[in-house]
Amino acid sequence: MHTSLEPAGPEFEWLGSSAIIEVSSTASGLRIVLAAPVDIDRYVEFHFSDPRAFQAMDEGDMLGFWEPALPGRYALYRVTSGGWRERSVGHYLNVTSTLGNMHEWLVVSSDLCVSVISSDAPNLREFG
């Protein structure tokens, strides 16, 4: 199944060799922190206030989402078709897949990726 993605959010010059260093889910939402390469003191926090579901996987296991290759400076994508939500229909996410106001988001790095199903785009904060 072909996956269609559109870049969302800003471009980051330092994205190559970046790493997701934190994924935490609490009552306040889902927090994903992306760190720049070791020699660059920059971080981006993605905060989903009301995520419905999420999965974190090694980028190698997400290669099926990346054909053709992703534009190199975006860390956040909106999945417009063929994503985790569509692929799971009939297997799991049975309730979530029927909700029309849900969107799928993909946060990428060089070693870990997080797919999030949420009705709202994340809030982004760059710091460091």
N, C-alpha and C positions, 0 to 999 in steps of 0.2 A: 504494500500500500504506500503510495506516495504521500509525503507530508509536506504541506505548504506552511511556510513561516513568513512572518513579516517583522522586520526589526522594530523594536519599541524602546523608547527611552534614548538617552544620549549615547554617543560613541565614546569609547575610552581608548586613548592612544596606547596605553600600557597593557591592554587586555591579553596579549600573548604571554603564555606561561603563568597566567593568573590561576588562583585556586580558591574554591569555596572552602572556607575555614570554619564556618558555623552554619548549622541548620537547627533552629530551635522552634518548637511549637509550644505555646503557652496560652493562657486565657486571653492574652492581648493580641494573639495572632501568630503568624509564621514569620520568622526572621531568618534571612539568608544573608551571610556576609561573604563578600568576594574580596580577596586580597590581591594586590598587584604583585609582580615578581619581587623576590627578596630585597633587591637593591632599590626599590621604589616604595616609599611610605604612603600608599594610597589604599583606601578601602571603599567599598560601596555596600550599603545596606539596602536590601529589598525587604519591605515589610508588607505582608498581605494581612489586612485586618480581619478578614473572615474567610479563610480558605476552606474549601469543601473537601479537598483531598490533595495529597502530594506524594511524590516518590523521588528518591535520590538514587542516582546510578552513576557508575563509572562512565566516563565519556565514551569509552570503547563499546559499551553496551548500548549506547544511544546513536551509533553511527547510522542506523536506519532512518533516523530523523534528519540526517544531515546531507541528503542528496537532493540537489547539488550542494556543494560546500557552503557553509554559512559565511556571510560577510564578516571579515575579521575583527571589527572593532566594536561590535555590539555584544552586550552580555545578556540582554533581555529580548525575547521574541514572543510574539503572540502567535499561537498555533491556529491557523485558519481552517485547516482540514488535515485528516489523516494522523492525528496525534494519539496520545495515550487514551484519551477519553473515547474516541471513536473505536480504537482497537480493542477496548475492553468490553464493549457492548456484548451482552450475553454471557460474560464471564464473571465480572464484578463491576462495581460502580453502577449497579442497576438503577438506583434511585437518581444518582447524580447525572447519569447520561440522559435522563428524561427532562431535566430542568433546563429550560430554554435560555435562562439568563446567565449561564455559566460560560466562562471562557477558559481556555487553556493557555498557560504561560510557560516558557522554558527559560531558565537561568542557566547559562553555560560558563564553563571554565575549562582549563586544560586538563583537569583530572576528575572532576565531578560535575554532574548536571542535576538540576532539580526541575521536575515538571510539576506545575501547580494548577489546580482547577479552582477558580475563584470567580465570583461575579464582578469583582473590581480589579483594576490594574493595581500593582503594588506602588507604594510610596517609595521613592528612592532618596538616599542621602549619601553623598560622597564626602569622605573625610580623610584626614591624615596629613 
